[in-house]
Amino acid sequence: MIVSDIVRSVEGLSEVAKEKMGYDVARRIDLVSRKLETEYKAFQNKKDELIEQFGEEIEGKKSINPQSPKWADFVKELNLILETDIDITVYKVKASLLKDIKVAGSILLNIMPVIEHDTETEEK
């Protein structure tokens, strides 16, 4: 799984977890989220290191401004990290468990890498 899929999935699952759901789906979302959390934190740490490297001190805090001449280098390095393939086994959430949960389409798109699709359901 590539890092960008991990990042999107963790962020999307945290939004899905705010919705009302049954125990089975809540438990599965929790298990998947925990499995991805280590890699997500590693990404955040690397991103913070890049901000430290390319950013500027603004009001006592390092940040990177899109108008900065270093922005392109920051984005290039960040994209390299996001494209990295991580060897991780993730137990997916069955699509059928999510059928009664109402979420925005953008959230659904984010969690697609961790959804196990039921072909029978998909065809209907």
N, C-alpha and C positions, 0 to 999 in steps of 0.2 A: 504494500500500500504506500502510495507516495505521501509525503508530509502534507501537501495541500489538502488531500482528502481527509487526513487525520484532523487537521485544524478545522476544516469546514464541518466535519462530522461531530466533533466535540462541541463546537459552538451551536450547531443545529440541535443536537440531542439535549443540550441544556435548555433550549427553548421548548422542545417537545415535553421535557420533564415538568414544565410549569403547568401543563394541562392536566385535567382530571383523567385518570385511567385506572384500569384494574391492576391487581397485584402482579399478574404474569408479565404484562408489558412493562410495568414500572421496574420490576426486578431485572428483566432483560436489558432495559435501557441503562440501568445502574451498572450492570456487569460490563456492558460494552463500553460505557463511558469510563469506568475505572481502568479497563484494559488499555484504552487510548490515552489516558491522562498522563502517563509517564512521558510518552513521546510528545504530547502537546506541551508539557512543561519544558521539555528539552528545546522545542522550537522557540518558545517564548524567551528562554534564556539566551539562545543564539540571536534572536531578534534584538534583545536588549543589548547584547554585545555589539551588534552592528550599529545601533543607535549611539552607543558610547563611542564607537570608532568614527562614525561619519557625522554625528550630530553636533549641535552647538548648545552651549549653556544659555538657557532662556529662563529668567526668573528662578534661578537656582536649580533648574532641572534640565537634563540633557534631552533634546528632541531633534527631530530631523524635519526640516522645512522643504516642501516640494520645490520652492524657488531656490534652494541652496545649490551651489555648483556641485556638491557632493551627492545630490539626490540620485542621479543616474547610477552612480557606483553603488549606493545603498540598495537601490531596487535590483540591480544586477545580482548582487550578493544574496539578497533575500530570495530572489527567484531561484537561484541555485539550490538554496536550502529547501524551498518548497517543492522542487522537482526531485529531491532525493527519495529513492525507494527504500523503505524500511521493511525489514523482515519481521513481520508481526502477525500472529494468528489472532483473528478477531471472530468471536462468535456473533453472528449477525442477528438482527431483529427480524422476525418473520413479518412480512407485509400484512398478513391476516390479523396480527395482533394490533396493528395500527388502524384498522378499518373504522373504528368509532371515534378516533381522535381527530379533532379539527385543528389543522395547522395551515399556515400560509404556504403557498406553493414554493416560495423561496427557501423556506425551512426544509421542506420535503426534498428539494433539489440538493441541499447541503448534506442530508443524511443518506442519500442514495448509496454511497459506497458501503454502508453498514446495514443495508436492507436485504433480506433474503426474499426474493420474489417467488411467489407461488404461480407457476405458469398457468395453471387452471384458472386462477383468479384473474390473472393479467389478460387472458383472452376474452373475458366476458365484458 
